[in-house]
Amino acid sequence: EAAVEPIIKVLHDSDDNVRRSAAYALGELGDARAVEPLIKALQDIRTTVITTAIQALGQLGDARAIPALKQLIEERTRRPGHGLVVAEIAQRAIEAIEHAQGENHPPEKPFNQG
């Protein structure tokens, strides 16, 4: 998967649409090298980039993302507006990761479904 490294670099692009597209592509590629860069993308200033990074982490199913997702849930549940939506998406990602790791029950909703 030679495409992974250049896409990871694009996560730092100045255009938030480019960053969002990069996060989406990394989730689709399914390469574990994307986990740490996607965790860093959870700190992006744009909610669309954050939610796409969360979804990508859920798709990757790597347990390394769980602590960062739990921290994001704690931070976002204290914020009005989009905070609760981000927290809900993060919770679904955790459920998807746990399911991929063979823990707990399958998520109530398939992860890539709204």
C-alpha positions as CSV (number, residue, x, y, z in Angstrom):
1,E,0.0,0.0,0.0
2,A,2.4,2.7,-1.2
3,A,-0.5,5.2,-1.3
4,V,-0.7,5.4,2.5
5,E,2.3,7.6,3.3
6,P,1.4,10.3,0.8
7,I,-2.2,10.4,2.1
8,I,-1.0,10.6,5.7
9,K,1.0,13.7,4.7
10,V,-2.1,15.3,3.2
11,L,-3.8,15.2,6.7
12,H,-1.8,18.4,7.3
13,D,-3.0,20.2,4.2
14,S,-4.3,23.8,4.7
15,D,-7.6,22.9,3.0
16,D,-10.0,21.2,5.4
17,N,-11.8,19.4,2.5
18,V,-8.5,17.8,1.5
19,R,-7.8,16.8,5.1
20,R,-11.3,15.2,5.4
21,S,-10.8,13.4,2.1
22,A,-7.4,12.1,3.3
23,A,-9.0,10.8,6.5
24,Y,-11.7,9.0,4.6
25,A,-9.2,7.4,2.2
26,L,-7.1,6.2,5.1
27,G,-10.1,4.5,6.6
28,E,-10.9,2.8,3.3
29,L,-7.3,1.6,2.7
30,G,-7.4,-0.1,6.1
31,D,-3.6,0.2,6.7
32,A,-2.6,0.2,10.4
33,R,0.1,2.9,9.7
34,A,-2.8,5.4,9.5
35,V,-3.9,4.9,13.1
36,E,-1.6,7.3,14.9
37,P,-1.9,10.1,12.2
38,L,-5.7,9.7,12.4
39,I,-5.6,10.0,16.2
40,K,-3.7,13.2,15.8
41,A,-6.4,14.4,13.3
42,L,-8.9,14.2,16.2
43,Q,-7.4,17.5,17.3
44,D,-8.3,19.2,14.0
45,I,-10.1,22.6,14.1
46,R,-12.8,21.4,11.7
47,T,-15.6,19.1,13.0
48,T,-16.0,17.5,9.6
49,V,-12.3,16.4,9.6
50,I,-12.7,15.1,13.2
51,T,-15.8,13.1,12.5
52,T,-14.3,11.6,9.3
53,A,-11.1,10.7,11.3
54,I,-13.3,9.0,14.0
55,Q,-15.1,7.0,11.3
56,A,-11.8,6.0,9.7
57,L,-10.5,4.8,13.1
58,G,-13.7,2.8,13.6
59,Q,-13.2,1.2,10.2
60,L,-9.5,0.3,11.0
61,G,-10.6,-1.5,14.2
62,D,-7.4,-0.8,16.0
63,A,-7.6,-0.7,19.8
64,R,-4.8,1.9,20.0
65,A,-7.5,4.5,19.1
66,I,-9.8,3.7,22.0
67,P,-8.1,5.9,24.7
68,A,-8.1,9.0,22.3
69,L,-11.7,8.4,21.4
70,K,-12.7,8.1,25.1
71,Q,-10.9,11.3,25.8
72,L,-12.7,13.0,22.9
73,I,-16.1,11.8,24.3
74,E,-15.3,13.3,27.7
75,E,-14.2,16.6,26.1
76,R,-17.1,16.9,23.7
77,T,-19.9,15.9,26.0
78,R,-19.2,19.2,27.9
79,R,-19.6,21.3,24.8
80,P,-22.9,22.5,23.4
81,G,-23.9,22.0,19.7
82,H,-21.8,19.7,17.6
83,G,-20.0,18.3,20.7
84,L,-22.6,15.7,21.4
85,V,-22.8,14.5,17.8
86,V,-19.0,14.1,17.8
87,A,-19.2,12.1,21.1
88,E,-21.9,9.9,19.7
89,I,-19.9,9.1,16.5
90,A,-16.8,8.4,18.7
91,Q,-18.8,6.0,20.9
92,R,-20.0,4.1,17.8
93,A,-16.3,4.0,16.6
94,I,-15.3,2.5,20.0
95,E,-18.1,-0.1,19.6
96,A,-16.9,-1.0,16.1
97,I,-13.3,-1.3,17.3
98,E,-14.3,-3.5,20.2
99,H,-16.3,-5.7,17.9
100,A,-13.4,-6.0,15.5
101,Q,-11.2,-7.0,18.5
102,G,-13.8,-9.7,19.4
103,E,-15.0,-7.9,22.6
104,N,-18.6,-7.2,23.6
105,H,-21.5,-7.4,21.2
106,P,-21.8,-6.1,17.7
107,P,-22.6,-2.4,17.4
108,E,-26.3,-1.6,17.3
109,K,-25.9,0.2,14.0
110,P,-23.4,-0.8,11.3
111,F,-20.6,1.7,11.7
112,N,-20.6,3.3,8.3
113,Q,-24.4,3.8,8.5
114,G,-25.7,7.2,9.8
